[in-house]
Amino acid sequence: MGRSLSQRKSKQNTASQTKPDRTERSSGREADAKATSQRWWFSVPTDLGDADRPLSGRWPGFIWLLLISAFALLLRLANVYQTSALPTVVSPLGDSRGYLQWADQIVGGNWCGTEPFYQAPAYPYFLALLKAVFGDSVAAIRVCQSLLGSAAVLLVGLATQRLFGIRYGIAAGLALALYPPAIFYDGLIQKAALASFLLCALLYLISLANVGRWQVMAATACGACLGLLCLTRENALIWSPVLVLWFLWSSGSEQQSPAVTDDVQATNGKSWIPDRRSLQKGLAFVAGLIVVFLPVVVRNGLLGGVWSPTTFQAGSNFYIGNHAHATGVYQPLISGRETPLYERSDAIQLAEQNTGRELTAAEVSQFWFDKAFAEIGEAPGRWVRLLATKSLMVINDFEVPDVDSYQLFSQFSVALMVLSPIWSFGWLFALAWIGMLTTVGRWRSLWWYYLLHLAMLAAIVGFFLLGRYRQPLAVLLMPIAAVGVITLVDAIGDRRWRPLITASLILVASVLVGKLPVYDRQAMQASAWMNAGIAAGRQQDYPQSIRYFETALQMDADLPEAHFNLGRALQLSGRPDLALQSYRRSLHLNPDLIDAYVPLAQVLEQMGQVADAMVVYEEALRVNPVDARAAAALSRLNATLAAP
């Protein structure tokens, strides 16, 4: 009926041989600590990797990650609720507004479009799916993105657990769950939330693609996932060759994960020529990419002659980030026209004006590349300094605002307010450095992971920086930062003080570098407050709009766009005399602010100063010869004056 005593004893003996008891593990750890006590750096962890652990042994880590994921969801939902009344949430601006309008067109039946993609299309189609289910509710979209953020926490934890071990997976999941910028971006109508989820899914699929029976299927899924990520964040395309090489040079096994394989085992008897299994996985990965890219290539080719897997804004974006007066952050091609409504048309119009002919989408992109390289060639030293500045910007602690400001949202969100001072990109980068130095002895099995970081850094530095553009890099750093955290905890527990001194120096140096004043933070914050004022004005809440503009001007008194928008709010609220002062101030600061001329002339007309208004209309046409409003107003006034 039951097993004999001898059978039970035999099983117990077998278990005792395969699983060291607590005393043995403790003594082994003490021996390792003693062996490294005189070193100035950490030993490479010997317990990296969890893919070869039986499923039952991974359950505790999985349960912890589920709890952490649920906690992450609560934080994100609280942030959504507490920031729901902010003007830019109620009335989205910029890219957010453009994405919602694009999604409306898709839901309305125009699912294919009429022109080659200028912006990455995956996020608008994702929004269209949500709109088809939930209608026009911005709150529903933000809640769904919070769910994506929670799932990303689970996925990055599982990926890190398979690559480095249970404790590391829990640390990585907790780090992403508590990371304030992740909470912030998951609540915006921006593609950062979708990109972060897809990146975490990609990392998890990579952790599966070199272990077990389903490696080829996992490789195919990796390709498809990277394809979707590229259609969300175009610069992820730079990862394709890295992962192709990794699949070709790592045959894998049914027992080990890509990171746990010992360096000697990783190269011992391994030819540089891919084996059959590696070729299968490499081809499967490429097939996954093709499945996602092919419809986009065909669509772009049929609509505009651009046989491209992504978009054609690379040229204009490269110019924005590298022209003679570039600062490293976003600047519109025409001042005051930093919205999707103008970005595409301005890039095309300016390129065609300079060439004197109609251009295809590919030719527009190439024009801006050529123009950028020409200006770089005129002053290569300036460009090298710009690259150095942008490199410092990437690792800086500051979240560069686009339309929505991380700092503004932090005034309303308790999660952001509490976590921002203690957990930021500066600390993440410092911990990742420690993790990389700790695992450098395993570079033969982790080289692909290191190259993903370097490639993303190059992709960001090569163009321009916004906080949400850097977010994929932050997510990518979570697993290696978790190694840094656990390494520090173990070193403290083992009382290895010399390595801790080294780690402390790295932490302090990294954090200090992250605090360097490479940004005009006040000016950037002023722009964000101004955007909130614009959104309030769209809701016809002019008193609140004026308060936001005045706060922006307290931060940066010489921001011409803030003076212009303040003038607009004053004009609409029935105070033309004050509006006149604001309009004139904006044009004094920036005569090329073409949108300010017509409102200024309209105020002059309203105040009875017709002659002065005509002069301003003429100036508007000089600055922008195709300004239809100025031409129509001038024609009307001339006709009025000519009438008997």
Secondary structure, DSSP 8 states (H G I E B T S, - for coil): ----HHHHHHHHHHHHHHS--HHHHHHHHHHHHHHTTT-SS----S----TTS-HHHHHHHHHHHHHHHHHHHHHHHHHHHHTTTSHHHHS--HHHHHHHHHHHHHHTT--S-SS--SS--HHHHHHHHHHHHH-S-HHHHHHHHHHHHHHHHHHHHHHHHHHH-HHHHHHHHHHHHH-HHHHHHHTSSSTHHHHHHHHHHHHHHHHHTTBSS-HHHHHHHHHHHHHHHHTTSGGGGGGHHHHHHHHHH---BSS--TTTS-HHHHHTT--SS--HHHHHHHHHHHHHHHHHHHHHHHHHHHHHS---SS-S-HHHHHHHHHSTT--SB---SSTT--SHHHHHHHHHHHHHHHHTS---HHHHHHHHHHHHHHHHHH-HHHHHHHHHHHHHHHT-S----SSS-HHHHHTT-HHHHHHTTTS-HHHHHHHHHHHHHHHGGGHHHHHHHHHHHHHHHHHHHTS-B-HHHHHHHHHHHHHHHHHHHHHHHHHHHTT-HHHHHHHHHHHHHHHHHHTS--S-HHHHHHHHHHHHHHHHHHTT-HHHHHHHHHHHHHH-TT-HHHHHHHHHHHHHTT-HHHHHHHHHHHHHH-TT-GGGHHHHHHHHHHTT-HHHHHHHHHHHHHH-TT-HHHHHHHHHHHHHHH--
